[in-house]
Amino acid sequence: MNGNHPPQTAGYPAPFDEWGRITRFLESARLAFARERSLWTSLEISDASGIEVSAPADQGYYRVALQRHLEAVGDTEVLFASVLIHSYALAEWAAANHLRRDARDMGGIEDWGGRLLAGTGMAWSRVAGGLPRAAETAVVRNLFAHGSPTVDATSASRLTAAGSKRFRAGTPRSLTYTDLRDYRACLRSLLRLGGVGR
């Protein structure tokens, strides 16, 4: 146990309360993005090339061409990646807190997830998607967190070792809403079966 790792106290949000906050942000952002696209489409603008939109001055100056703005709110992969990175960080922190370890000293999800499950007598087969999906979750999170455009050989080997056949070395990174939902379900399932939050 690392004495520098803080125990869960009133100063730290309960992991599933924070999880709910992230989920609400995800779904509300999807709704807001869809409404923004729908609003501009409904105006039936014949030539948007000269139109710009801007943020309120009290929130920091920002002006952008309408077309670029619509491209940004249509790029849901950035939103999904942000939510995955945040969700993974929360799960890792909650696991470290539960295991009384410093998150910086833990191995990958295969290690800390295995430790959580061993503590409750559960097996990876009970986790949503099992060990293969847990490894995929970590690898996809890493790809986006570190800006890697494709699955590298080390990540491909990690996935193979975990029993995942979904990605190979050189596969371009991608993240759909369905993927995100499955990865977050895996993390949540792992935490619950591992006794976190009890």
N, C-alpha and C positions, 0 to 999 in steps of 0.2 A: 504494500500500500504506500502510495506517495503522499507524504504529509502536506504537500503543497496543493493537493487536489481538494477543492471545497466540497463538503457534503451538501446534499440537497437541503436547503433551508427556505424560510419564507422569502428570502431575497431572490430566489431562483424560481422561475415558473415551473409548475408541474409539467412534465413532458407532454402529456396528452392535451393539456390546456393550450400549450404552444402549438401543438400539432393542429388543433382545431383552428387556431388563428391563421396558420399558414394555408389550411384548406379553404377557409373563407376568403382569404386574399386571392388565391388561385381562381376560384369560381367567380368572384366579383370582377376580377381583372378580365377574365374571358368574356363575361357579360358586357363589361364596359368597352372592350375592344370591338366586339361584334356590333354594339350599338353605334359606336363611332363610325365604323365602316358603313353601316346601314344608313346613317344620317347623311353622309356625304354622297352616297349612291342615290339616295332618294331625291337629292336636289337636281339631278340630271344636268350637271354642268357640262356644256359642250366642249369647253377648252379650259382645263385646269392648270395649264402651264404657267400662267402668271399669278396664280393665287397662292398666298402664303398664310400660314396660321402662326399664332404666337402664344406663349404662356403669359399669365398675368405678371406684371413687372415686380410685384411684391414677392414672387416666388423665384426670382432669378430670370434674367432676360433670355429668351429662347425664341427664335423665329426660324421657320422651316417651310419649304415649298410643300404645298398640299400633297402632291404625289409622293414625296419622301415620307411625309407623315403617315399616309395610308400604308406605305410599304412597311413602316415601323410597327404600326398596330396590327398588321397582318402577319408579322414575323412571330408567331406564337412559340416557336422553338426556343427563343430567348427567354420568354416567360417560363416555359416548362423547365428549361435548364436551371433557371434561378431557383425555382421551387424545389427541384430535385436536390440541388446543392444544399439549400437551407434544410430540407427534410433530412438529408443524410447527416449533416452536421449535428442536428438535434438528436437523431437516433444514436450517433456515436457518443455524444456528450452524455445522454441519458444512460447508455450502457456503461460508460466509464464511471459515472457517478454511482450506479448500482453495484458495480464490481469494485468500487473504491480504488480506482486506478486513475492515473493521469492519462487523458485521451491521447497525448503526444507519445506516450510509451506503449500504446496498444498496437497490435498488428492490424491486418485488414479485417473485414467483416467476417471472413471465414474463422478467424481466431476469436475475436470478441463475441461474435454471435454464438460460436461453439461453446464458449465459457458461460454465456447466459443460459443456453439450453441445458448444459450439464448441471447447472445449479438448480434446475427445476425438474430434471429427469426427462426432459423432452428431447425429441429427435428432429433433425432438419426436415424430415418427411412431413412433419406437422405444420411447418411454416408455409405460408402461401408462396407457391413457386419453388420451395425448397432451396437447397444450397445453390443450384444453378442460377436461379433468379437473383439470389443475394449477391452472387459474384457479378452478374450482369449489372445489377444496380450500382455496385461499387465502380466497375469499369466505366460505365457510361457517365457516372458522376465525375470520375477523374478526367475523362476525355473533355468534358465541357469546362470543368474547373481549371484545367491546365491549357486549354485552347488547342488540343490535339484534333486535327481534322479526321483522322482515321484510327482504327484499332491497330496498335503496334504489336510486335511479336511477343513481347513480355505479357501484355494484357491478354492476347490470344491464348498463350500457354496457361495463364491463370484461369481463364474460362474453361479450357479443356480439362484442367485438373479438377474443377468444380462440377464437371459433367454438363456444361453448357455447350450446345452445338450451334447457337444462333449466330455468333460472329466469328470471323476469321481475320487473320492479319491482313490489313489493307482495306477492310470494310469501312466505308465512310460512316462517320458518326451521324446519328439521327435520334430524334426524340419526339414521339407523337403523344397526344393526350392519353391514348390507351396505354402506351408504354409507361408514362409517368404514373398513371393510376395503378398499374401492376407493380411498379417498383415501390411506390409508397405503401401499397398493401402488404408487400413483402416485409418492409421495414417495420411497419406497425405490428404485423403478426409476430415477427421476431421479438420485438420488445415485450409484447403481451405474454407470449409463451415463455419468455425468459424471466418473467416475474417483475419487469420494470413497471413502476407505478402502483404496485400493490402495497 
